[in-house]
């Protein structure tokens, strides 16, 4: 069985997607950080700094946010 994976967005777009999905799911930054298992400061950086979120972390964040 073949599995397909979505290609990670460009570094400059990932932070915008993470923020948009969190807002869509009605979560605060603190709730999202707790669910992902990282500090609030780290999560805030993921949303606000282009290129901060790495490809591996991007997949983890989306999997945990149920995307």
Secondary structure, 3 states (H helix, E strand, C coil): CCCCCCCCCCHHHHHHHHHHHHHHCCCCHHHHHHHHCCCHHHHHHHHHCCCCCCHHHHHHHHHHCCC
